[in-house]
Amino acid sequence: MRLWLARHAAVTHGEGLCYGRLDLLADEALTQQAARQLHQAVPPEAVLRCSPARRCLQLATALTSLRPGRPFTTDPALQEMDFGHWEGRPWDAIGVPDLDAWTHDFARHRPGGGESVQELLQRVRRALDRDRGKGDVLWITHAGVIRAVRLLLAGVRVVEKADQWPREAVPFGGVECHEVEN
């Protein structure tokens, strides 16, 4: 199976904010550009799954407008990590003690009372297992989910320390492809 991972386009009002489940809109022009690039890169027969976040739905809708008759399904498993009451707050307003608590127990701490990194990994692993053997599959999703897939495909099931979490993200509107064993 080939798993294509596309990140939504840049959001319009998220600069400096903590947002995971916060439902922000993506820039429309950048979304259209990303859809054209996906249309060229991803095989037309690929199964298309999309996070229910509006910024991802925008990209899925733009892509399917270029591929009439190729529907997409929304998949809650592809949502970004839930940062609880941190959502929508500037990162620099969250505070060092709260950020330190997260990095000291990176796998299990639930930042802002939301979802732990371990819970994110488990959710993404279930989605990955479900799609194994389905040929080409495209997920329109978020940076955290894509990082989780990278770790899972490398055999990592638990991330104990913050420095084990991949630093590099797929750029907004970008796509990467992984060969996944069935």
N, C-alpha and C positions, 0 to 999 in steps of 0.2 A: 504494500500500500504506500502511496505517496500522500503525505499530510502537508497541505499548504496552509501556512499560518499568516494571515493578513491582519495588520493593526489598523484600526480606524484612523482617519485623518485627524489633524490637530484640532483640538477643541477651541471654541471661540472665546471663552472667558475662564480658562483654567490656570492661567499663569501663576505659579507659586502656590497653588492650592493643593491640598490633599483631596484627591477624588479617586474613588474606585467605583462604588455603586452610585455615586452622585450622577444624576442623569443629565449630562451636559451635551449640547449640540456641537457637532463638528463644523468646521468651515466648509461651506458648500462647494466653492470652487476647488478646494483641495480634495474634497470627497470625489468630485467628478473626475479629477485627474487620476486619483488612486484607482477608481473604477476602470478607467481606460487601460491603466497599466495591468490591473488584474485580468482584464478581458484578454489582453495579449499574452500574459504569462501562464495562466491556469487553463488546463484543458477544459473545453466546454462541457464535457460530460461529468465533470467533478460534482460530487454531492456537496451542497452548500449549506453549512450550518452557521448560525449567527447569534452572537450575544444579544439579549433583549434590550441592551442600552441603545438609546436613540442614536448615538454617534456611530454605532455599528450597523444599526438598521438603515441609516442613511446610505452607508457604503453598499450594503447588500441590495438595497432597492436600486441604487444607481447601476450596480453590476447587472442585475437581472433585467434592467431596461435595455441593456446591450445584448442580452441573451433571452429573447422572448421564448416563453414556454419552459424556462429553466427556473423552477421555484426555489425558495430557500425556506428553511425551518429555523425558528428561534430555539435556542438551547440555553436554559439557565445555567448549565454547567460551564458555559463559556464566559460567564460574567467575570468582571474584575474582582479582586479581593475586596471584601467589605471592611472598611475602616471605622465602622460604628460612628460614634459622635465626633470623630476627627473629620469626617466628610465635610468638605466645603470650607474647612479652616485653613488659613495659611500655614504652611509647614513650619515657619519660624515662630508661630504662635502656639504650637503644640507643647513646647517646653522640653527641655533637656531631660528632666526626670522621667517623663512618659516615654520619650524615645529610647532612653537608656534601659528602661524596663523591658521594652520590646527587644532590643538587641541582646540583652542578657539571657533571655529565654526565647530566642528567635523562632523556634519551631512551634512552641505551644502558646506563647503570649497572644492575646487577642487585642491588637491595637485599637484603641477607642471603644473596646467592648465588642468589636466586630468579629472577624474571622481570623483564625491563626494561619500561619504559613503552612502548617501541617494539614489543616483542613482544606486549604486551597489545593495542595498537592494531591490529596486523596480525591477531591472532586474532579480534578483534571485527569487523574489516572483512570477513573471510572469512564469518563468520556472517551479517552484514548482507547481503552480496552473495548468499548462498544463499537468504535469505528474501525478496528483492525479488520483487514481483509476486504475492505469495501472499495478497493481501487483508488482513484483520486478523490480526496476529500479536502475541501476548503473550509477552514474556520475563520470567520471574521470576528476578531476578538480584541484583546487588550495585552499590554506589555507584560503584566504579571502572569497571565495564562501562558503566554509564549515562553516566558522564562521557565515556568513550571514544566512545560513540555520538554524543553531542552534538558532540564535536570533528569526528568523521568526517562528520556531516551538514552541518557548516559548511565542509567542504572541507579540514580540517586533517589531514594524513597523518603529520606528524612534529612532536613537541613538544620543542623544543630546550631550553627553560628551564622551571623549575618554576613560574614565575608565569604560564605559558601554560595550565597545567592548571586546569580549572574548579574554583573554590572551593566553589560551592554544590552540595549533594548533594540528591537526592530524599530526603525524610525517610523514616525507617524505616516500612515499611508503605504508603508512598506510591506513586503512579503518575503517569506523564506519557505523552503521546501525541505522536508525530511523523508527519507526512506524509512519506513516502519515495518519491522518484521511482523508477519501474521501470527 
